């Protein structure tokens, strides 16, 4: 039986097999306490420290930092901001994908609770990391963009998007579109040209995985641009931070243990008996919303496609063997 904060700390720090729900809930529901805040800061700051949280017998990192990140949801503090930024600034953070996802949740939680402090700090961190050309997975900080007032932060967000080494520009572009910033469209087109040029210039030097990642981002951005121009871009299912999508923390941790969710919160199709149940699942995971569309001026009337959409780097449907962008793209045949 847990009788003190220290008892809960001990259970979490010693957990080896599964999540210590009772200890997490005790701290989660406990009134604000400096000891809890300090422990959370320590856990986030040392989550990647092998001398603190690495289990040599299991050859993996402890679940303790993730447990404390869950507790942090109900104890929002400015003290968490810098440790979260530093965690995602570490290129090794990509090894802890669930923890990265929880950082995205906390970014949203802090922006909800402390918008005047958290939003500018997270945006400044994104800008600094984009300029640094790091390979760190700092795109989990992008959830802060959802809480940034478009008018107040528009210039900074557009400047960040202009950075050539920005991580996951396709994700950033989707959020800019969701923020209804018309100036973003020409920058998206410029970014697409940059990505196409990078593919063309480095095709022989890149390994297969790097090339595939870049081509996927290119195709995602291309599709986004086309949808915006056609007035087809429905951002209601995209324009939601993780804090507004993720289930209750207990359900979330149970789903991780049962492997019912992938790392981005989507239900695995194999977990459903029929298609109707599978198609209904996303609405159960997301906050209710009304459909809305980007109000770009002079959007042409929606046009039905005569042929399936073809990515620029896919083989041209004409059978020439060339990439679509080097063959029939832009000629009105398969566009």
N, C-alpha and C positions, 0 to 999 in steps of 0.2 A: 504493500500500500504506500502510495506517495504522500508524504507529509510535509515536504518542503521543496523549494525551488532546487536545492542541491540534489535532492533525491531524483528529481526529474532529469537534471543534468547527468547524473551518474548513469541512469538507464539509457539515455540517448548516446552518451559517449561510449558505452560498452555494447551497444547493439551490433549484432553480427548477422542475424538471420531474420530479415523482415523488419518492418517499421514498428517502433515502440509507440503505438497509438495512444496509450494511456498517458505516457510522459509528454508526448507532443500536445495532447489536449489540455493537460494540466497547465503547461506554460502558455498555450494559446489563449486560454480563458482567464489566465491570471491577470490581476490588475497591473497596470504599468509599473515596472520595477527596473531600477538601474542595472541590477545584476543580470536580468534577462537581456537588456539592450547590449550590455558589454559582451555577453556570451555570444550573441548573434553576430556582433561585429567581429569578434575573434574567429568564429567559425567561417564566415565569409572570407575574411582576410587570409585564413590558412587552409582553405578548402583544397588547394593544390600543393600544399606543403607535405611532402612525403614523410617528414619527420614527425608530423602531428597526426595526420588522418589517413595514412596509407597502411593497409593491413598486409603485412608481408606474408602471412600464412595464406590468405585468400588471394594475394597478388592483385589487389584492387583497392580503390579508395573507399573509406568508410561512408556509410549512409548518414553519419551524424551532421555534416554540413547541410545536406538537403533537409534534414529534419528541422534544423534551426532556421533555415530559409522559409520553411512552412510556418513556423512560429512567428516569424517576422511579419507575416501578413496582417496579424492582429495587433502589432506593436509598431506601426510606422514611425520611423525616426529619421531625421536628417543625417544622423550618424551612419546610416546604411549606404548613403549615396556613393561616397568615394570608394568604399570596399567593393561595391557592386561593379563600379567602373573598372577598378583595378583587376577584378576577377576576369572580366571579359577582355581586358587589355592583354592578358596572358595568352599566348598562342596555344598553350597546353589545355586551355579551358574546353576546347572542342572535344576532348576525350570524355568530358562529363556532360553529355548532351541534355540529360534530364535536369541537371543543376542549371545549365544555361537557360533552359526553358523556364525554370522557376525564377531565375533572375529577370527574365522578361516580364513575368507576372508581377514581381516586386517593383519593377520600373513603373508599370502602370499603376500599381497600388500607391506608390509614393507620389506619383504625378496627380492622382486623385486627391490624396490627403494633403499634400504640400505643393500645390502647383507653382506658386511663385518662387519656390526654392528649387524644387526638383527639375522642372522642365528646362530652365536655362542651363543648369549644371549638366544635365544629360545631353542636351544639344551641343553644348560647348565640347563635351567629351567626344561626341560623334565627329564633330568638325576636326578636332585635334587628331583623332585616330585616322580619319580619312586622309589627312595631310601627311601622316607618318608612313603611309604605304605598308602598314603592318598586315600580316596574314591572320591576325586575331579575329575571332568570331564576334565582333562588336555589333553586328547587325541586330542582335537581341536587344540592343538599346533603342532600336527604332520605334518601339512601342511608345516612347515618350513623344514622338511626333503627333500621335493621335490627340494628345492633350495640349499641343501648342496652338495657340490662337493664330489662325492663318494670316491675319493682318499684321499682327505684332512680330511674328517670326518668319514671315514669307521670305524676306531677303536672305536671312541666314539659311533657311532650308534650301533655297535655290542655289546659294553659293556652295553648300555642301554637295548638292547633286552635281555641280560642275567639276568637282574634284575627280581627276582621271582614275585614281586608285580606290575610289569608294567601293566598299564591300557590298555585294548583292544589290547593284543598282536597280534591278528589276523590282525588288521589294520596295525600295525607297520610292521608285516611280509610282507604284500602285498607291502608296500612302499620299504622295503629292496629288495624285488624281482624286483620291478620296477627300482631300482637303479643298478641292474645287479651286485650284490655283491655275488659271488659264495660261500664265506665263511658263508653266511647266512643260506644255506640249512641245514647243520648239526645242527645248532643252532635251526632251526625250528623243527627238529625232536626231539631234546632234550626238547624243550618247549612243544611239543605235549605229550611226556611221562610225563612231570611234571603235565600237565593239567589232563591227564587220572588218574594219581595217586591222584590228589586232589579230583577228582570226587569220586574215589573209597573210599578214606579215610573219606570224609565228607558227603557222601550221606545221612546219617541219620540226620545230624546236620543242613544241608542247607535247607532253605525254597524252595518252588517250583520255585519261580522266579529266585533265585540265581542259582539253579541247571540248570534251563533252559538256562540262560545266558551263563553259563560256557560250557554247552554241545554245544550250538550254536557256540561259539568261537572255541571249540575243533573241530567241524565238518568243520568249515570254514578253519582252519589251516590245517587239514587233507586233505581237497580237494585241497588246494593250493600246498601242498607238492606233492601230486600225479600228479597234472597237470604239475608241474615243471619237475618231473622225466620223465613224458611221452612226454615232449616237447609240451604240449598243452596249456600252460599258455600264453594267449594273454593279456598283461597288458595295451594295448593302451587305453582301456576305463576306467581303474582303475588309471593309473598313471597320474592323473591330480589334481592339488590342486583346492580348491574351487574357488580361484580367477580366474581360467581359465574356470570354468564351469558355474558360476552364471550369469544370465542375467543382463542387465543394471539395475541400482538401482531402477529406477522408475517402470520398468516392474516387478522387484522382489517384491517391496512393494505392488504394485497393486495385484500381484498374491497372496501374503499373505492375503490381505484384502478379496480377492475373493475366497480364499482357493483352488486355482488351483494347488498349489504345496504342497508337504509334506515338512517336516522340513529339508529334505536332497536334495531338489531341483528336485525331480522327479515329472512328471506330474501324476495326478490321473487318472487311467484308465477310471473312470466314466465320465471324462470331454471330452471324445472323442466319436464320433459317430461310428467309425469303427476301426477294428484292424490295417488297413494300416496306418491310421493317428496316432494311438497310438505307433506303432512300429517306426514311423519316428520321434517322438518327441525328444528322447534323442539326436539325431544328431543336432537338432536345439538349444539345450541347451549347447552343448559341443564345445570346440574349435576343428576345423578340425584336423585330425591326420592320420598318416599312421600306418598300423598294424606293430607290432614289437614283437619279442619273446625273451625270456631269452636265452642267448647263453651259458648255462651250457655245459661243455664238456661231451662227450660220452652220449648224450641224446638218449635213445632208440627210435626206430621207433614208430610213433603213432599207437596205437592199437584200433580197434573198439570194443566197449563193446557189449557183447552178452546179458548182463542183465543191467537194470538201475542201476546207482551208488547208493550204500547203505552206509549211514553214520555209523560210528563205533558203535554209541549208539542206532541205530535203531534196531528193531527186525530182526533177521536173516531170510532171505527169505525161508529158508528150512522148517520153521514152528515149530522149536524146542521150541520157546518161549524165547530163550536166546537172549542176545544182540549179534549183528553181530560180535563184536570184541572178544566175548567169545565163538564163535561157528565156523563159516566157514571163518572168516577173515584171509587172507594170505594163503588160501589153493587153490587159483586159480579157485574156482568154481563161486563165485559171484564178485570177485575183478575186 
